[in-house]
């Protein structure tokens, strides 16, 4: 349905616990726009402070008179008031694509848009290994890489089923084997061994659980392991963002006053969460209830932007913020 809605809709709201899938969908729609023009990026925090800005930007023209589209990266319902202002206007604006971490198709923003013929709401659930491996092969083909299903699955698994990390690995592979769409190359296991990050989601999980569970006494050891194993700061941050989105989605489904442990027992029995994650998720949901989970998502988003702007100090910025988050979780746990 992507080609059809790219031509018909003006506002796109991508949400759900699979943030990578939501971001990929937004990128796909942007690539299908007839004349995307200049890309204007706005954060949800900016729109929450100035809700009229989205409508103003959507109805403005580019500095050089060309077309434009707007990309919003928000947490939860940060963009709700801005979207409400936008759709109240009779003047059609440029396309607006919103990737909302921690939001669902039941959120206030989604409900604003769901019934409109000029809008699309899409929710993305965590993919399985086969789906991500298929996406890896598709991305590899576009980059001029020929690789078998075994290597595609290996890349998908090593990336923690996050297509953004997988895409980064494929870019390194393409440079290593000198591949391009017009001059494809076959990738071998030896090629992947030479360039792939030797880190899996299992390596990220301990430090994520320590930080979000407020276990400050264990944080120093995990930060030392982060440095010793040369764990990718960006990969760890993406894993933190995925877990935060999962916590937000679980909190949205949990009933008022419901005990997190009992709720997660039911989720594990229904196979909506992995049984091995139940204990860590229970502790984390007790630390990050109510508005705290939205503020956590905002902090991680701001950290992501800071790390992109200052990649040389990415590891230091990450360590400082992880310490602050762990301290906040510990305080909440004590209360």
N, C-alpha and C positions, 0 to 999 in steps of 0.2 A: 504493500500500500504506500510505500515511501514516495515513489514518483508522483502519485496522484495527490497526496496531501501536501507535498512540497509546492505544488502549483496552486492548490486551493486554499490552504490555511495561511494565517498571518502570525499566529501565536502558538508556540510549541512548548509543552510542559513535560519534561522527561524526569521521572522520579523512580523510587524503589531502592531496595538494598544493594542492587548491582550498579554502583556508580559508574564503573567502567563501561558497562553496556549502555547506560543512559548517555554518557559522553560520546560514545561511538555513534549512537543514533543521531545525536545532535550534529555531529560532524558529517554524517551521511546526508542529512537534510540540507545542511549548508552547502554541500557539494552538488546537490540536485536543484538548488535555486537557479532560476533562469538567468538572473543577473545579480549575484550576491553583493558585488561591490565591496566597499570598505567594511571591515569588521570592527564594531564598537564593543568593548568588553566592560561590563559593569558588575559589581558584586552585589549580593543580596543585602549586605550591611549598608551599602551606599543608598540603595533604594528604600530601605527601611527608614533612613534618616530624611530622605527627600523623595517621597512617593511620586511627585509630579515629574521627576526627571525622566522616567521611562517614556512617558507620553511625549515629552518635549523632544527627546532624542529620536524617537520613532518617527516623528513628523518633520524632523529636520533633514536637510540634505548634506551631503558630504562637503568638506571644505572646498573641493574642486568641482562641485556640482554633480558628482556621480551618485550612484546608488550606494546603499549600505544595508547591513543587517546587524542586529544586536545580539550579543551572547551574554547571558546572565548566569553566573554561578552563585547559587544561593543555598542556604541551609534551611530546611523546613519551609515554613510559610513566610519567610522574610520578604518575599516579593509580592505578597497578597495585595496590599493597598496600592502598590504601583500598578499591578495588573488591572485592578478594579478601575483605577483612573484611566488607564490606557483604553480599555474596552468601552468605557462610557462615551468616548469621543466618536463623533460621526465621521471624522477624517481618518481615512485608512493610512496606517503608518507602514514603515518597512517591517520585514519579518523579524520576530523576536523569538529567540530560542533560549529556554530556561532549563538548566540542569540543576535540580534541587536535591541535594544530599539530605537524607533523613526524612524526606516527604514521601507520601503515598498517594494513590489515586483517590483516597478518602480525605485528603487534606483540604483546607479551605480554598487554596488556590486552584486545585484540581476541580473542585466543585464549581468554581466560577466559570471554568472553561469547557467542562465536559460536554455540555449540550449545545455548544456553539458550532455552527457549520464552518466558521473561519478559524477554528482552533483544533489542536490535537493534544490529548493527554495520553501518555504511554508510561506504563510502570514496568520496571525491569527487575526480575528475580535473579538470584545467583545462578549462573549457568552450570552445566555439568561439564565434565572433562571432554566428552565428544564434541560438544558445541564449540568450546574454546579451541580445541584442536582444529576443527574445521575452519574457524576464523583465522587461526594462525596460517593455515595453508593458503587461504585466500589472500591474506596480507603478504605472504611470502611470494606468491605468484605475481602480485602487483609490483614487488620490489625486484623481480628478476631472479628469484630463488626457487629452485626445484628441490623439494624435500619430501621424504616419505612420511606416512602416517605415524610411524614410530617416533621420528624426530619431532614432528608437530606435537604429539602428545607429551613428549619430554619437555619441550619449551612451555607448553600450556601448564604443565604441572609445576615446573620450576618457577613460573610467574605467579603462582598462587591463583590461577584462573583469572588473572587480571590482564585484559588485552592491552592496556597501556604499557605494562612492563614487557609483555611479549613483543609488542611493536618495537620497543627500544632494543631488545635483543636481536630482532630481525634486521634492524638498521645497522647494528654492529656487524652482523654476519655479512650483509651485503657489501659493506666496506672491506671486510676481510677477504672475501673471495672475489672482489671486484665485479660484482653483479649489477646489472641494470635491466630495465624492462626490454631494451633492445638487444641486450647481450646476456641472456640468462645463464646461470651457473647451477650445477648440482651440488647440494650441500651434503657433506658426510658427517658421521659422528665425530671424527677427528676435528673437523672445522668447528663444530659446536663446542667441543671440549676446549678448544683454543681461546674462544672469546666469551663463552657464556658465564654469567655470574654464578658462582658456586654456592648459591643461597636459595633455599626453598622456603615456602610458607612456614614450615616447622621451625626454621631458624628465627623468623620474625615473631612467632606466637609467644614465646616466654616473656620478651620485653613488653609486648603489647599488654599481656595479662598483668604484669607487674605494675605498669604505669596506670592502666585504667582501673585496676583493683586497689590502688593506693598502697602498694607494698614498698614503701620508701626504703626500708632496710635492705631490700634486695636490688635496688636500682643501680647502685654503684657497680656491682658485679656485672649486671646486664650491660651497662654502658661500656665497661671494660671489654666484654665479649663483642659488643658492637664494633669496637675499634680493632680488636685482635683478629676478628674474622673478616674485617673489611666489608661488613654488611652495608649494602647500599642505603644511604639516608633517605633517598627518594622512595625506594621500595618499601622501607619501613614506614614512612609517612603514609603511603598509599594503603598499606595494611591497617594502619591506625584509622584511616578515613573509612575503610570498608567496615571495620568493627564498629565504629561510631554509627554508621548508617544502619548496621544490623541492630544495634541497641535501640536506635530511634524507631525502627520499624516494629521491633518487639514491644516497646513501650506503647506504641500506638494501638497494638492489638490487645494489650493486657487491660483487663477491666479495672475500674476504680477500686482501690483498696485490696486488690488481689495480691496474694503472696507470690513474689517472684519465683521462689523455688517450686511451688506447686504449678504455677503457670508454665515454667520451663520443663517440668516433668511432662506435661501434656504436649508441649511443642516437640520434645524429643520423641515421645511415643508416636506422634504423627509424622515423624521424620522431617520436620521443618527446620530443626537444628541438629547438628552432629552431637551424639550423646557425650562424646569426649569433651565438648566445649561447655557442657551444662554447668559445671561447678564454677568455672571462670565467669560465664555470663551471669549467673546468679549474683555473684559478688559485685560484678560491674553494674548491674541494674540497680543494686542497692546504693551504689555511689552516685549514679548519674540519672536520677529521676527528675521528672518535671521539666522546668526550663533549663536545667543544667545541661542536658544533652544537646540542646540547641546551641547554647553558648560554647560548649566543647567543639561542636562542628564548626562554629565561626572561628574559634581560635586555630583549629587545624587548617582552615582555609587561608587565614591570614599568614600562618606559618608557611604554607605551600607557596604563596605568592612571594614571601620574603626569601625563601630558599631559591626560587627561580630567578629572583632579581640579584641574588648574591650567592651564587653556587659555590664559590671558594670557601665560604664560611658555613656551608650547609650543615655539616656535621655538628659544629658548635651551636648553631641556632636550634637544631633539633634537640640536642642534649639539654639545653637550657629550658626549652618549652616542655620536654618530657618531665623534667624535674618539677616544674611548676604544676603540671597536670597531676602528677603523682601526689604532690602535696595537697592539692585540692581534693583529690579522691580520698586520701587518708583522713582529712578533716571531716568530710561527709560521712565516712564510715564510722568515725568515732561518735558522731551525733546520732 
